[in-house]
Structures are given as C-alpha cells and as structure tokens.
Amino acid sequence: MAREVLQNYRSTFFGLKCIIIDEVSMIGCDVLHKINLRLQEITGVHDQPFDNLNIIFCGDLHQLPSVNASPVYKEPRNSICGPML
C-alpha cells in the first residue's frame, strides 16, 4: 500500500475500538483473513489478530451461505437445537 494511502487509513482508524461486520454468513474465511491482514498492515501490529480490536459479527447464519468461499462457521454434527434455531 502506498505510504500516503497508509497514512490516510491510519488517521481514519486512529482510536478505533470496535468493528461491526453484518451479514457474516456471506463472508468467507478468505475475506476474514484479508480483513485481518489489512488491519495489521494499517496499524503495524502483527502479533495480535485483528490488531486486538473487538469484532462484532451480526447476521443470520442460516440465511445465505458465503459466495464461492469456505464459511467462517461450521454446523455442529450432533446439534441438540435442530434446524429450527
């Protein structure tokens, strides 16, 4: 990333404590990994996942699957809740 762009992101994200990601069911593992890498690049913190920010995931996991990607969740084999929850 260009130095000027990186500085712009750093000033925009300064003081950020939390990131909210909606429609999590549509996000694949690869996108989540890219978000982590970009946050680490912006902050320069490479030893903490997601720069140690709080990440809040929202959405219905049974609504839509991720598009052409591995989902970030896995259905339990012996779920006691069944398909209704």
C-alpha positions as a printed NumPy array, in Angstrom:
array([[  0.   ,   0.   ,   0.   ],
       [  1.31 ,   3.458,  -0.838],
       [  2.642,   5.484,   2.092],
       [  0.129,   8.312,   1.602],
       [ -2.81 ,   5.881,   1.49 ],
       [ -1.49 ,   4.072,   4.558],
       [ -1.225,   7.354,   6.487],
       [ -4.789,   8.234,   5.483],
       [ -6.061,   4.893,   6.799],
       [ -4.046,   5.26 ,   9.997],
       [ -5.561,   8.662,  10.738],
       [ -9.061,   7.385,   9.885],
       [ -8.73 ,   4.313,  12.114],
       [ -6.998,   6.124,  14.994],
       [ -8.819,   5.397,  18.258],
       [-10.949,   2.67 ,  16.709],
       [-12.112,   0.181,  19.343],
       [-14.659,  -1.973,  17.535],
       [-15.578,  -3.163,  14.046],
       [-19.09 ,  -4.375,  13.231],
       [-19.438,  -6.849,  10.37 ],
       [-23.001,  -7.504,   9.219],
       [-24.255, -10.42 ,   7.097],
       [-21.467, -12.619,   8.457],
       [-22.921, -15.703,   6.76 ],
       [-21.894, -14.263,   3.396],
       [-18.281, -13.681,   4.432],
       [-15.85 , -16.465,   3.672],
       [-12.689, -17.361,   5.551],
       [-10.591, -15.697,   2.857],
       [-12.317, -12.323,   3.305],
       [-11.978, -12.511,   7.072],
       [ -8.28 , -13.297,   6.67 ],
       [ -7.848, -10.322,   4.306],
       [ -9.556,  -8.026,   6.823],
       [ -7.109,  -9.237,   9.479],
       [ -4.089,  -8.701,   7.221],
       [ -5.23 ,  -5.211,   6.203],
       [ -5.791,  -4.157,   9.817],
       [ -2.341,  -5.455,  10.72 ],
       [ -0.846,  -3.534,   7.796],
       [ -2.61 ,  -0.312,   8.777],
       [ -1.72 ,  -0.477,  12.465],
       [  1.647,  -2.181,  12.223],
       [  0.599,  -4.669,  14.921],
       [  1.311,  -8.153,  13.584],
       [  1.252, -10.255,  16.748],
       [ -2.447,  -9.766,  17.621],
       [ -5.349, -10.967,  15.471],
       [ -7.339,  -8.022,  14.102],
       [ -4.987,  -5.633,  15.9  ],
       [ -6.649,  -6.765,  19.144],
       [ -9.843,  -4.876,  18.185],
       [-13.27 ,  -6.087,  19.223],
       [-15.024,  -7.584,  16.203],
       [-18.812,  -7.901,  16.387],
       [-20.38 , -10.271,  13.877],
       [-24.075,  -9.867,  13.06 ],
       [-26.392, -11.788,  10.804],
       [-28.355, -14.974,  10.391],
       [-26.044, -17.925,   9.776],
       [-28.907, -19.897,   8.247],
       [-29.919, -17.151,   5.812],
       [-27.401, -17.152,   2.959],
       [-24.15 , -19.074,   2.543],
       [-20.862, -17.416,   1.688],
       [-20.339, -16.793,  -2.011],
       [-17.715, -19.076,  -3.589],
       [-15.843, -19.368,  -0.298],
       [-15.496, -21.528,   2.786],
       [-17.811, -20.268,   5.541],
       [-16.347, -18.97 ,   8.797],
       [-18.583, -21.285,  10.792],
       [-19.385, -24.974,  10.764],
       [-22.709, -26.661,  11.548],
       [-22.338, -28.928,  14.584],
       [-22.731, -32.628,  13.819],
       [-24.899, -33.509,  16.788],
       [-26.782, -30.286,  17.345],
       [-29.354, -30.523,  20.117],
       [-31.189, -27.477,  18.751],
       [-32.121, -28.951,  15.39 ],
       [-32.872, -26.987,  12.225],
       [-35.361, -24.603,  13.869],
       [-32.807, -22.348,  15.577]])
